[in-house]
Amino acid sequence: MKLQITAILFIACTVAGVSAADFTSVAEAIAEEQTGLWQLADRAFENPAITAWKSNLSLTKAGADFNGTATDNAVDPRSGSGGREWGLFASTYTKYRSSTLTGRGEYSSGITRDVRWNETADPGLLYPYLLADSAGGDLRTENYRFSGGYADQRGRWVWGGRLGYRATLQHRAVDPRPRNVVGQLDISAAGGFNFVKDYYAVAGLSLMKYKQTNEVEFLNETGVDKIFHLTGLGNHYSRFDGVGLSTYYSGFSAGIDLYIYPASGQGFFASTQFKRFNFTNVLTDLNKLPLTGVNHRQFTAQTGWMFERGALNGGVAGDVDIYRRHGHENYFGDATSGIYPLSGSNEMYADNRVNAGLTARMGLKTAPLKRIFAQVDINWQHQSIVYLLPYSFMDLNSVEPSLKVAGVSNIGKSWIFNGTCSASFIIPYDCTAEFSNDADTELGGLLDAERGTFELNSRSGSKIRLEIGVARALGKYALRLSGEWQLTTVKGVSNRNDYAVSLALNF
Amino acid sequence: MKKSTLKILFLTLTCVLTLAACDDPLTTSDTARLTAVIIDISLPDLPEGAEVADERVTFSNLNSGQSSTFLPDAGISVLPGVYDVSYSARVFTPGAATTNLRANVQSVSISSATARVELNPYNCIDSDDLIIAEIFFAGTLQPSGNSYIGDDYIKLYNNTDHTIYADGLTLFESKFLTTRKYAYSPDIMAEAMTVQALYTIPGSGKDVAVEPGEYLLLADTGIDHRVANPNSFDLSGADFEWFDQSTVPTMLDIDGVPANLDKWYCYTNSVFMLHNRGFRAVGIARIPVDRTHYLENYKYDYEYDEVTVAGTFPMSQSAYRLPNEWIVDVVNCSVASEYAWQVTASSLDCGWTACGTIDKDKTRFFHSVRRKLLYVAANGRAVFADTNNSSADFNGNCIASEIELQHTATDVNGTPATSITYDGAIPRL
């Protein structure tokens, strides 16, 4: 760990040496990051070439952060009952002539309390095929993230590339003792050309390689807890219950994206992204038995229009996010000499979701460091999750309107403040669910978790989020302290508090 | 711009429509996903006038553990997969007792559009001999939490209405594990069982009488185990114990008061104990030949391939074979997580029972497998299930009967047993 922290600090100091600007410029960069109009077209900035138009100002940060979660009713024990995490980070967005350099290094360490029915890291990515047991306990996690990108412009052409790597270690020091190691490599590249006025058409390709290995150990000499291989909505692959304590997930993702974006940040913009992610879950200690797999296809699109007229700025955007996530279970004949012959495969699990949203924003920028905007969003979502046999399903529908107000202001020449306040209301309708695996008494806790998930998503609720930040000039640097707090209330189910604090040197 | 924008919009629309047209949520009414199964039943020769009724075919999916029961002549459709298929029926014969037909095929792969399953039922007829009423193989835990060995036992029971003599009855344990399947060659399972330990009840034929409704207790070590482990119980009153003259000096076998079983053969040169996690079959047999003749003529040499990641290794081993017709009763034991196959012919035992559900299950200690009570006769004699299907005939994970009777510990903390049951489930009044 010391090596990684040293590396992060070294990168931060090196970048500081070459990119130090004056405080005014740093303050403007912070203001742009917090309230910039680019936020309306946020999907476009996932492309490494378009990143160059996010801002004309360089901003480099190095600091530490802390975040935590607490809930009064952990209805889904797979996520735990709360936790905390601290971290060190350094990031840069550096402009030099026509090129833009981005980079981030991060180390974080944390604990999630009382996680049950899940012994797998990244459960959101790998659901429903999780390794699980009823005992569970606190899980300690360490993350290492490094990424770097470069974008440049030559005449009518723009291009960019980004490379990122994440390593996650997760473990528990008491039985059951999972040891999960995640490695994720992300590569993306994009290129485009100016086809009219300042509009660019950009195409991108992104690839991701994912691997997670899991080893569950028991040191209690008198026995072990039963390990399950979950298959979704309270079901499990019962044939291999209690075996397969050594597993891995291997996944690969490929995506293509197309964009139209104005280099000036004003006018029409559009983006479409199509991504396919497949992974298989393999039981290593049964001669690499390929137990299950997922085929996840996702399509996202966003389009809108942005403007700046004097002090006024604003825009509208619409986006859609559709995915189909289908899971299959392989089945095997009788093992001979420990080898299970593959007999076939059934598609047993489907999770299909459509999300569509509209956003309207209006802002005022009376000076580079005096900005305010208000934003109204409305999101509609339909999700249908099905397990074939025993037939179980969860149908969820909701509408979520929200209002956000944010602003930045300087006080004198040495201070800059920013604040954000947002509120949203979750209005579910026509939500139904059925869980049929009631006869399996061993999995009572897991079914409760699934029912809890349904309760969380089928009850009306609200989210209130507050964020405040203050930066103080330290010579040409800015020392910035920021804090966030979000209260998520699901009526009659739970109240959840998320909070985060960050202290960073900006330059 | 206009042309390019139109292209983008067209592409977007195409993607949306492509995704929207993709397969939608799965439903059980989606019959395209199911496979029609044809059942071929070849009934055995039945007495004249016999009538077969109450036929049922059960498909148990090995992936999900879910079972579905059908009438054999009804249209049967199941999800493709690997199934254990069982058949049961009753045979009503005028002027004779009602018997049961049963068939069982394991690990049937159903993957095509239609599948055919062949079933060869056999008629189950009572053996009119002792039965295994209980197997306590898991042992107990010491207060320190460490496991204790030596207090395992087997209880035999006279389930009939007349006296049975146990002299010459041989206790045996299977060589093969129910948790590890190999393609043994030659395959003799249809004719004989492969065994690795044989201990016979001594006597001249009329020495060890077991009255109707009485038990015969065969213990590993017939001593009061409470002296060494306060959480154990007293087995000094056992009827017999299996005794090994160990060649390993450190493996001291204690020869208590109970008479010894005659050791015919055991695979180990130290002391024999039941498989602590219950991965083998245990049975009793009446061997119609003497020990010398048996050991000379019933050796079984077999071969199999050990397939590992490093390669395939041909193996050869030896054990003894026990002809199926000599076997009086046998019980396959396993655990759900490790179970691979039956180590007996289906006609001897077409099921299996367990203590715990996974390997090294910490809940197994203090527990045994006990035969299910059918009814209590007017004279107070308990009558237990005996259909040669250990899955149906036994209660798994029961508090051991000796623990109940002696009110000794039911867990590592020494919590005493308070109730006494017939079969681990039904309390004695």
Interface residues (C-beta under 8 A of the other chain):
Chain A: F195 V196 K197 Y199 A201 F218 N220 E221 T222 G223 V224 D225 K226 I227 T231 N235 Y237 S238 R239 F240 D241 G242 V243 L258 I260 F268 A270 T272 F274 N287 R297 F299 A301 V320 I322 R324 H326 E329 Y331 F332 G333 D334 A335 T336 S337 G338 I339 S343 G344 N346 E347 M348 Y349 A350 N352 S384 V386 Y387 L388 L389 P390 Y391 F393 D440 E442
Chain B: M1 S4 T5 I8 L9 L11 T12 C15 V16 L19 A20 C22 D23 D24 P25 L26 T27 T28 D30 R33 L62 N63 S64 G65 Q66 L79 P80 G81 V82 Q106 S107 S109 S111 L141 G145 N146 S147 R180 K181 Y182 A183 Y304 D305 E306 V307 T308 V309 T312 V335 A336 S337 E338 A340 W341 G356 T357 I358 D359 K360 D361 K362 T363 R364 F365 V412
